[in-house]
Amino acid sequence: MPDTAPPHAPPSDGPASVGFETAIAASIWDLKYRLKEGGAPLDADLAATRDRVARAVAAAEPEPEVWAARFRAVLEDAAFLPAGRIWAGAGTGRAVTLFNCFVMGTIPDGMGGIFDALREAALTLQQGGGIGYDFSTIRPKGAAVAGVGADASGPLSFMDVWDSMCATIMSAGNRRGAMMATLRCDHPDVEAFVDAKRDPGRLRNFNLSVLVTDPFMAAVDADGDWALSFGGRTFRTVRARALWDRIMQATYDVAEPGVIFIDRVNAQNNLNYAETIAATNPCGEQPLPPYGACLLGSVNLAALVRDPFGTEAALDGARLGATVRTAVRFMDDVVDASRFPLPAQAEEARAKRRIGLGVTGLADALMMLGLRYGTPEAAERAGGWMRDVAREAYLASAALAGEKGAFPLYDAEGFGRAPILDRLGADVREAVARDGIRNALLTSIAPTGTISLFAGNVSSGIEPVFASAYRRKVLMPDGAREEVEVVDHAVRVWREQGNEGLPRAYADAQTLSPEEHVAMQAAVQPFVDSSISKTVNLPEGISFEAFKEVYRLAWDTGCKGCTTYRPNAVTGAVMSVADAPRAAAGGGPPAAPHADPMPRPAALEGTTYKLVWPESAHAIYLTVNDAVVDGRRRPFEVFVNSKNMEHYAWTVALTRMISAIFRRGGDVSFVVEELKAIFDPRGGAWVRGRYVPSLLAAIGGALEEHMRAIGFLDGPAAPATFPKATPAPAVPGAACPRCGETALHMAEGCATCTNCGFSRCG
């Protein structure tokens, strides 16, 4: 069915159609943003949700009814889209934060302080906030620990503890935790940090980024020596270019770590007189000080285009200005309306009142004006629009300061040195000098995947269009899931005007060059006082030398960081809409999923694996039987047996469920990923020199080795935990850990599933 809302109103317990452009938007509202109690809806319709949010935020105003009406109006025309956490939490009375993500406090270099920090992280994740940490403050592996006669285990060992904690919090709730870990390029453990994600089972709840300094980049250019130091002691010296190449090689191979140009971040920070930044939130668009928080919202540029695809197509500047001014006031009020997991986070947020107002729908807006994303003309127009947004935001915040007062840590002399003021014009500088400013930082380009779908599937953030259309399962009013076609907003407008094919200026993420990606990021960066969440999608076949040039281009053009994605053997190939399912060893795509289970042949060939788990008195035997379908051998059923009756109930359930999945065909590799991601809160075990987080993860590892042995899974083998590992040359496709479809794509620094909406950024 097409992705359009039904003409009739559905039952009261399902998503309302009124006010929605698409069925997927109605589904997102009902599942994510609609207020419910015990499953019963309290928001009768979308208008009720808007009213709830507007009233809750306006409560901070001296005239709440006046501002509630104005906030409601700007929400109704979809020109301003608050972050999803505001839609879901404002006015509910629940103990949740309206801020998306946090950078946590500085980690002390001592056991007590480290575990105090771990506790704070757990409390923040529990309330739904993503977190970022700089682990550079922890002494390197092998350094002496005074007073106990032992050597330090290093920051990566404590990152493993954080990773396990995040997995535990995630398993107890319905929201995936998101974390960022950073490490300085001069830390003695930086090489181990760079290579950490080469282990496919390690640090899966973290994004990783290296903090790259200006002196390091100068040493790379000069091919000079680079000291790796901690606490005033140099542990060893490496060649700077060799370390840079090691960072690039890891990113080329496994998509991480990212790179943050940290000296540039601090030099461009409006608050460099009052804070030093060493970490970002999980998606990288908000470099923040200790206990800093990011509050996000976006101006929907696609909603502001007049006469789309027409001869008079243009962005409505008056509406843009009015939308930005109301959005700044709205977001400033959220600072006062929100709860915080920790008192230190509340204090930090209210002392600086930083907000992150960005844009979404940029690619669609450009397309409607006949400008192809990535061209010099499009980059120039995008930069101009972002300058307009920033100017209006700074003028609005200065006016708010005149009315309500500047942020508490405002210092006229210190803030007057902010580099962005010179780029926004003399009138902005004069307004700030006269009235001060209400918000220390105002602009940021954040991931907007869900709210962009909510607004009718406009292009996300400043990313290009992902695809003109793709398929996605949507929860319908009767509780059934139905597959719908999700059409890009601009393409839908084009078709509704009676046109065929695609607009002349259409471009998508699969067809752009790396240089075009970076050009768009660089064009808007001068007018973004925080940072930008963007992914440069690269073809698998790009050479290593060409790959490195992408990062050098980002550095040379003034970007604050760079995130790329290239299909690889560890994270898998991201499937584009034009891709066929991945080829199997021996040729041919995997069989499509069967509507009904495949009948069981009378006899099957299989293999039995013996698993020895340290806490189990008896071995566990895993038998995997295979069938040949369309000339290809594939897993068909599993059996788990043991004398240990403690596991009897769940082994029976496990064998039945996995076998049922296998018998329906298709790409069932996601079963492996789901099992391997399970952490036992009692702790895992070291098996054959490798840490396995749970007995179920051990079973997943054995299944993975079997799938590789029979050629069902391709790609290089992981470090061996079980026998019969048989590597094959092709790269496996990336399966969504929630729905199992090979539908993950990278955008805005996040892996996002186009089938079910899962996101690794929470």
C-alpha positions, 0 to 999 in steps of 0.5 A, a space after each residue: 500500500 502507498 504511504 498515505 494516511 487513510 481518509 477515515 478516522 481509525 478507532 480511538 485506540 489507534 493512530 489518528 489520521 487527521 493531521 498526518 501526511 503519511 501512515 508512518 507518521 501516524 504510527 510513530 505518533 501512536 507508538 512514540 509520542 502519544 501519551 498513554 497510561 497502561 496502554 490506554 491513550 490519554 492523548 485523543 489525537 495529534 492536536 491533544 499531543 501538541 496542546 500537551 507539549 505546548 502547555 507544558 513548555 509555556 508553563 515557564 512563561 509569565 503569560 503561559 496561555 499566550 505562549 501556549 497558543 504561539 507554541 501550538 501554532 508553530 508545532 501545527 505547521 510542522 516548520 519546527 520539530 522539537 526532539 522526540 524526547 520533548 514530544 514524548 515527555 513534556 506534560 506527562 508528569 513522568 520523571 524523565 528528562 527532555 534533554 537528549 544526551 549528556 556528557 558526564 563528569 570527568 572520570 577520576 583516576 582512582 577506583 572509587 571515583 571511577 565507580 562513582 562515575 559508573 553509577 552516575 552513568 547508570 542513573 542517566 541511562 535509566 532516564 533515557 539520556 545518552 552519555 559521552 565520556 572522555 576516558 583520557 583521564 584514566 592512567 594507561 595499562 601497565 602504569 603503576 598504581 601507588 599504594 597497592 603494588 599493582 599495575 593499572 588495567 587501563 581505560 579500555 578495561 573500564 570501558 568494558 565495564 561501562 559497556 556491560 552496564 549499558 547492556 544491563 540497563 538496556 535489557 531491563 528497559 525498552 530503550 537502547 542505551 547510547 554512549 560515546 567514548 573519546 580518547 586523546 591522540 596522545 594517550 599511551 593506550 590510543 593504539 589499543 583504543 583505535 583497534 578495539 572495534 576490530 573485536 566484533 563482540 567488544 564495546 558494542 554499546 559505544 561509539 568511539 572517537 579519537 580526540 585529534 589535536 592541532 599539534 598532532 595534525 602538524 606532526 602528521 604533515 611533517 611526518 614527525 615523532 609523536 609522544 604518548 604521555 600521561 601525567 607528565 611521563 612519556 611512555 613511548 614515542 611513535 611516528 605521527 603519520 603511522 598513528 594517523 594511518 592506524 586510525 584511518 585503517 581501523 576506520 576503513 576496516 570497521 567504521 570506527 573510531 571517528 575523529 574529533 578535531 578537539 582543538 578546533 572545537 575548543 577554539 570555536 566554542 563561545 564559552 572557551 573562557 569558562 569551559 574546556 571540552 573533551 567529549 561529545 554526546 553519542 552522535 557527535 553533534 554536541 561537544 559538551 563540558 562535564 555534565 553538559 546536556 544537549 537540548 535539540 530541535 529542528 527547523 523543517 526547511 522543506 515545510 518552508 518552500 513556496 511553489 516547490 518545483 515551480 518557476 517561483 520556488 523559494 524558501 520563505 524567509 519571513 516564515 523562517 525568521 518567525 519560526 526560528 524566533 519562536 523555536 528559540 523561546 520554546 527551547 529556552 523554556 524547556 531548560 526550565 521545564 525539564 527534569 535531570 537525572 543528576 543535580 550537576 546536570 541541572 546546574 550546568 544546563 541552567 548556568 549556560 542555557 545552551 540549546 541545539 537548534 538545527 535544520 532538517 529537510 535540507 536535501 528536500 528543500 534543495 531538490 524543490 528549488 532545482 538544486 542537486 545536493 552536493 553541487 557548489 550551488 547547493 552548498 552555497 545555498 545551504 550555507 546561506 540558509 544556515 546563516 539565516 537560521 543562526 542570525 535569527 537565533 542569536 538575535 532572538 536570544 539577545 532579545 530574550 536576554 533583554 527580557 529575562 536576563 542573560 545566562 548566568 555565566 555570561 561574560 561580555 568580554 569573554 563572549 564577545 570573542 566568540 568567532 561566530 559573531 563576526 560571521 553573523 554580522 554587525 547587527 548581531 554583535 551589537 544586539 549581544 553587546 547591548 542586551 547580552 544573550 540568553 543562551 550560550 550556544 544555539 545551533 547544532 545539526 542533530 540526527 532527526 530520523 524519527 521526527 523527520 519521518 513524523 513530519 512526512 518523511 522529509 530528508 533527515 538533518 543535512 543528510 542527502 535523501 536516503 532513497 526515493 522510496 523504500 518499504 517499512 512495516 507499520 503498526 496499524 490501528 487493529 494491531 497488525 503490521 502492514 508493509 507500506 511504501 515510504 516515499 521521500 517528501 519531495 518526491 511525493 510532492 513531485 508525484 502529486 503535481 502529476 509528474 513521473 519519474 524523479 525530479 531533475 535535481 534528485 540525488 541520494 546517499 548512494 550516488 554522491 561522491 565523498 567530496 560532495 558529502 564533505 562539501 555540504 558539511 563544510 558549507 554549514 559548519 561556520 554557522 553551527 556553534 556546536 557541531 554536526 552529526 553527519 555520515 559520509 557514506 562510502 563505497 566498499 571498493 574505495 581505495 585506502 588512499 582515497 578514503 584517507 583523503 576524505 578526512 584530510 578534506 574535512 580537516 582542510 575545509 574547517 569541519 570539527 569532525 568526520 564520520 564515515 561509513 564503508 561496508 566492512 566485515 565486522 559491522 557488515 554491509 549496509 544495504 541500500 534500497 537498490 541492493 540485492 540481498 548479499 550473495 552467498 558463497 557459491 553464488 546466488 542470493 539467500 532465499 526470500 523468507 517463506 510465507 509458511 515454514 518449509 516442510 522438514 525433509 525425512 533426513 537432514 545432515 548436521 553437526 553437533 558442537 560441545 560447549 563447556 561453560 565454566 559455571 555448568 557442571 555438565 557440557 551443553 551439546 548444540 546440534 545444527 541440522 541443515 537443509 539444501 534450498 535452491 542449491 544452497 546449504 542453510 541452517 534448518 533446525 537446532 537442538 540444545 541438550 545437557 544433563 543440567 536440568 537448570 537450563 531445561 525450560 529455556 533450552 526447549 524454548 530456544 530450540 523451538 524459536 530458533 528452529 521456527 525462524 530458520 524454517 521460514 528461510 531468508 537471511 537468518 544471520 540476525 539470530 547470531 547477532 541477537 544471541 551474541 549481544 546477550 549479557 548475563 548480569 552475573 557475568 560472562 566467562 573467558 572461553 579459549 582466550 576470549 570473553 563471552 558475555 553469557 551462555 546464550 552468547 556462547 551458543 550464538 558464537 557456535 551458530 555463527 561458526 557453523 553458518 560460516 562452515 557451511 558457507 551460509 555466512 561469508 567473510 573472515 572468521 572472528 577469533 575462534 571460540 569454537 571449531 569449524 570456522 571456515 572464512 569465505 571472501 564476501 562481506 555479510 550484510 548487516 542485520 537489524 538487531 531488533 527486526 532482523 531485516 538487512 535494512 540498516 543504513 548509516 546516517 548522521 552518525 547512527 545505524 538506523 533500520 528503515 524497516 522497523 525504525 531501530 536506531 543505535 543512537 537511542 
